[in-house]
Amino acid sequence: MYDPKNEIRKSETRPFNSYTYAGRWVTDEVSKNKFPEKSMDSRAAYQLIHDEMNLDGNPALNLASFVTTWMEDEAQKLIMESLNKNYIDTDEYPQTQVIHDRLMKMMGDLFHSTDAVGTATIGSSEAIMLALLAHKWTWRAKRKAAGKDFSQPNIIFGGDVHSCWEKFALYFDVEMRVIPLEVGKYIINADDVAPLVDENTIAVGTILGTTFSGQCDDFIAINDYLVKLKTEKGLDIPIHVDGASGGFVAAFAFPELLCDFRLEQVKSMNISNHKFGLVYPGMGTVLFRDATQVPEDLVFHINYLGGSMANYSLNFSKPSSMILAQYYNFLRLGRAGYTKIITNIMKIAELMEKTLVETGKFDILTDGGEKYLPVAALMLKDSSRYDVFDISQELRRYGWIVPAYTMPPNAEKIAVLRVVVREDFSMDMAENFIENMKQIIEELEKRPKKPEIEQNGAHGVC
Ligand SMILES: Cc1ncc(COP(=O)(O)O)c(C=O)c1O
């Protein structure tokens, strides 16, 4: 029987309105930095966090990132089904390992080595560290065997690299020989590399699709130079290709581009599956040309999870879900599907760049140069009233997240606005974006000229 006194008693022990919007339940201050003393209703905890996440940007409008923001429902279902599987438990989840190994073979095939070996990583940073560590070990073993000094390894790369390359050099005690960029030259070539190479060079780093411009280092010339060096002087220096962003783009949109194991000195590569492999964050891959590139003393043989397994990684535990999601995409899309998607986004990026240039306000950063990423990278012709940072700021009004940045040394006086096109950025969205851009430019054009001191010059300069 209904007894109103019971209801009152209930409301003394339970929050009075926890049945509706969970947020109303939380009248107490929510602990932010101190470990919470009390428990909380699950709905309330969910709602609180869900609400706080509304303060983040909208991933679909995040045109700063190369990382996947949309996957098909079936892929998401597989991800949910495998969220509770730790990839490292290979004895317990042997089939996940089987699928992982298939992926490595498929990627070996994609990048033209039938003997390739590799491992999934958390992202390209881990993959690059593992590849470069292997090269450092191989170089050291050779020096030791020859009775030579092995205390001063160096690595050569351009200023167009991602910061994880510098991290590697710093963390693993390798001298960085960085080739600075120049205004109008945002990649490296053989002539840049040659003066820096010596017998202590563990590897030359090259970028397949730089974050800054979407261009590629001159792999072919660098490879030819290193092959010649090997033949003439016996110095066998490996190339590592950083295909974090451009690996899958090149494989499908530029299959003729020699940027992988078809080049003799390319001994290792990294690819971010969570970029144009089209899976969500949490997966990269390091691939070696063949097993001889991985020094045996870097591989751990572990038996405490049951069975025996070889492990070459920096992280131990990692999610299985992106590995399965990647397998889903490979099966679902195949070469035909990936080619369609990648060529489509390249076309959208090109069209968008062209349309923005037609406003008369922008120049293309890589004018005349080929681009291997679906990006529009633009410089302002005239920064006397507003600059690319102002445009980036104003775009936020519409929800668009577009980065403006200065180029690395010695090209830092060039400031760029860069838009990345991903699969979920349709032509329709591109049109909306262009409309918003035009509106912003029209408004910014009304601004008075900045005082001389705030204008750092003319062309595309911040
Ligand atoms: C060229 C390049 N290399 C490496 C990385 C690092 O990749 P991750 O974020 O997967 O560690 C990035 C990230 O954007 C990149 O663009």
The ligand as an SDF file (V2000), in Angstrom:
LIG
                    3D

 16 16  0  0  0  0  0  0  0  0999 V2000
   55.1460   12.5230  -39.5760 C   0  0  0  0  0  0  0  0  0  0  0  0
   54.7320   12.0950  -38.1900 C   0  0  0  0  0  0  0  0  0  0  0  0
   55.5030   11.2370  -37.5060 N   0  0  0  0  0  0  0  0  0  0  0  0
   55.1770   10.8050  -36.2780 C   0  0  0  0  0  0  0  0  0  0  0  0
   54.0270   11.2430  -35.6500 C   0  0  0  0  0  0  0  0  0  0  0  0
   53.6840   10.7240  -34.2660 C   0  0  0  0  0  0  0  0  0  0  0  0
   52.6240    9.8430  -34.3880 O   0  0  0  0  0  0  0  0  0  0  0  0
   51.7320    9.3410  -33.1520 P   0  0  0  0  0  0  0  0  0  0  0  0
   50.8920   10.4830  -32.7670 O   0  0  0  0  0  0  0  0  0  0  0  0
   50.9590    8.2040  -33.7340 O   0  0  0  0  0  0  0  0  0  0  0  0
   52.6540    8.9020  -32.0680 O   0  0  0  0  0  0  0  0  0  0  0  0
   53.1810   12.1300  -36.3230 C   0  0  0  0  0  0  0  0  0  0  0  0
   51.9560   12.6100  -35.6750 C   0  0  0  0  0  0  0  0  0  0  0  0
   51.2220   13.4180  -36.1500 O   0  0  0  0  0  0  0  0  0  0  0  0
   53.5460   12.5710  -37.6300 C   0  0  0  0  0  0  0  0  0  0  0  0
   52.7810   13.4250  -38.3130 O   0  0  0  0  0  0  0  0  0  0  0  0
  1  2  1  0
  2  3  1  0
  2 15  2  0
  3  4  2  0
  4  5  1  0
  5  6  1  0
  5 12  2  0
  6  7  1  0
  7  8  1  0
  8  9  2  0
  8 10  1  0
  8 11  1  0
 12 13  1  0
 12 15  1  0
 13 14  2  0
 15 16  1  0
M  END
$$$$
